């Protein structure tokens, strides 16, 4: 018994001694902010994987503090990065975790972003039907309180996942109009590009070309490299349909380089596969 007490006492004394001899650690809240700031710096440089690692550190610290709001914010950023990095399963699980964390928090935007993200993960994984149901539920369940930016994103997602062509185009046009009235510059560009994508998908090439060029101009005005690359990709699809193979290849190579510089390696790899199979459908 004396040995057990002595061992426990030794551990306690060692822990107490550590407080006096080890370097003073920063408060956990400062540690959290430091990880978040570092993640933001990585994102600004297009370094998505280091940004993800920094957000994971921030999430771990928030967990030690048992701060649900901070945990939800960091988990949301992790899930969004997983989606950008092509890990749709990881993103889906992450968004579901955020939904569980964010319920009851005063920051309603966290829950909305997580629900939009979950729908996006389902869409990217190929489950359009489930994604469509999530977008529709978000619009129907929270329509009176849904902030304009989130409503635009949900309406755009609903359009892209709608199986009936005419309804899909109507929804996309509604998103374009709402973005024109109440959206950000990037949302105006994104809704134009979504409309172009649907026109292209349904063989309306002239309308697709007009919307894609409008999106490209808007993304250039917003200085959004990923949006520029996405617009060039749609225009390349139009070139392929028109038999302008060389121009389509130039645009795809340009888009691929932009994706690489922006840290969007999954999208760059997708274009690399298209370039390796020029006859493949766009």
N, C-alpha and C positions, 0 to 999 in steps of 0.2 A: 504493500500500500504506500509505504514511504517512497518507493521507486517511482510509482505511478504519479504521485503528487509532485515528486521532484522533476519528473519529465515534463509534466504539465506546466510547472512553474518555470522550468527552463525555456519552454516554448513562449510563455507569456513574457518573460524577461527579454528573450531574443526579439520578440515583436516590438516591445517597448524600446529596446536599444536601437532597433532599426529606425525608429522615429527620430532619434537624435543623431545617428551617424550617416544615414542615407541622404542623398539629395532630396530636398523638399519637392514633393510632387505637386503639380498644379491641381487646383480644384477640378473635380470631374466635369463641372459645367463648362469651364474654360477648355478642357480637353475636347469636349463635344464640339464646341464652336470652332476649335482649331481643325478638327477633322473635316467639319462641314466646309470651312473656308478652303482647305486644301483640295477637297473634292471639286469645289467650284472653279478653282484655278486649273485643275486638270481638264475639266469640261470645256473651259474657254479655249484650251489648246487642242481640243479634239482627242484627248487621251482618255478614252472611255473606260478601259480596264483599270488603270490606276484610280480614276474617279470612283469606280465601283468599289475598289478596295478601301478607299478613304470613307465612303458612305457606310461600308460594313463596320469599320472601326467606330464611326459615330453611332451606329445602331447599337453596338455592343456597350458603349458608354451609357447611352440612353437607357438601356436595359438595366445596367447597374444602378442607375438613379431611379428606376421604375417610373420614368416620365412618359406616360402614354402618348402625349401629343408629339414629343420629340421622337419617340420610337416610330410612330406612324409616319412622320415626315421623312425620316431616313429610310424606312422600309419602302415607302412610295418611290423615292428616288432610285433605290436599288432595283425595284421591279421595273421601273421605266427604262433603266439602263440594260437590264436583262433582255427586255423586249428589243431594244436597239441592237444588242449584241447577238440576237437571233435565238436566245434561250427562251422559247415561248412557254415551255413547261415551268421553268423557274419563275418567269414573269407572272404566269397565271397563279402559281402558289403564293408569290409575293403580294400580288394585288388582293388575293383572298385574305391574307394575313392583315393587310392594311384595313380592309373592310371590317374585320373583326375588331381591330384596335380602335378605329376611328368612330365606331358607333357610340353616340352619346357625347362626343367631344364638341365643343363650341365651334371648331373650325370645320364648317360644313363642306368647304371646298376640298378638303382631304378625301372625304368619302366620295364625292362626285368624281374627282380625278381617278380614284381607285376603281370605281365602277366603269368609267370610260376606258381605263387601262385594261381591265379584265376583258371587256368587249373587244378591244383591239388585239389582245393576246389570242382570243378565240378566233378572230378573223385571220390573223397571221398564221395560225396553226391549221387553217383550212376549214374550220367549223363555222361556216357563214350563217347557218341557221341559228345556232346558239348565240352568235354575236348579234345577229339581227334582233333576237328576243331581248337581249340585254340592252341594246340601244333603245328599243321601243319601250321597255319597262322604265328606263331612266327618264325618257321624255314624258311618258304617261303618268308616272308616279310622282314626279317632282316638277312638272311643267310650270305651275304658277311661281315657284320659288327658284327655278333653275336660272342661274346667271347667264347672260347673253352669250358669253364666250363658250360656256359648256354646252348650251343649247345648240350652237353652231356645230360644235364637234360631234355631238350626238346625232344631229340631223344628217351630217355628212356621213357618219358611220352607217346610219340607217339606209342611206342611199346606196352606198357601196355594197351592202349586204342584201339588198332587196332583189329577189329573183325575177320579179316582173319588170321588164325593161322600161315601159312607159312610166310606171310609178317611180322607178329608180331615178329616171331623168327628172321627173317633177320634184322629187325630194331634193335632188342635187341642185336644181335651179332655186328652190326655196332657200337652201343653205347659202348659195351665192348671194341672193338678195339680202338675207339677214346679215351676212358678213359685210356687205356693202354699207348697210345702215348702222350696224352696231359692233362689227368685229375689228380685230387688229389688222395691221397690214399683212402679217403672215397668214391670218385666217382668210383674208380676201384672196391671197395667192393660192392657198391650199384648196379652197372651195372651187376656184376656177380650174385647178388641176384635177380635182376629183371629177368635175363635170366633163373635162376633156377625156379622162380615163374611161368614163362610162360611154361617151360618144364613140370612142375608138372601139370599145368592147362590142358595141352594137352596130358597127359599120358606118357610123355617120362621120365620115372622114373630114368633110369641110368644117363642120361644127367643132370636131375634135381639134383640128388645127387652129382654129380661132381661139378656143379656150386655152389650149396649151401655150400659145404665144403670149396670151394675156397673163397667164400664170408665170411664164418665164420673165416677162418684163417686171411683174410685181415682185417676184423673188429677188431679182437684181436690184430693184429699188430698196428692198428690205435688207439687202446684203446678206442673204441667207444661202450659203453654199449648198446645203443638202437639198433645199428646195429647187435651186438651179439645176442640180444634177437630176432630180426627179423629173423636172420639166423637160430636160434634154432627152431623158429616157423615153418619155411619151412621144416626143417629136421624132425620135429615132424609130419608134414603132410605126408612126405614120409614113416615114420614109420607106420602111420595109414594105408596107402595103402598096406604096406607089412605085416600087421597083427601084428606088434610089439607094441601092445597096451601099455604095461608097460613102454617101452622106450619112446614112444610118450608122455605119461603122465608126465614122469620125465622131459622131455625137455620143455613141456609146463609150468610146475610149475616153472622151473628154469627161463624161459623167463618172466613169470609173475612177479616173484620177482625182476628181473632186471628192468622191466618197472616201478614197484612201487618205487624202489629206485631212479629211474631217473625222477620221477614226471610224467610219462606217464600213468596216471590213466585210460584214455579211452581205451588204448591198453591193459592194465592189466585187465580191466573189460571184454573186448572181449575174452581174454583167459580164464577168469573165467567161462564165459558162455560155452566155448568149453569144459572145464574140467567137467562142470556139465552135458554135453550132449556128452559123448565120442563117440557115434555113428554118430554124426552130420558130414556133409561133411567139409573137411578142407578148 
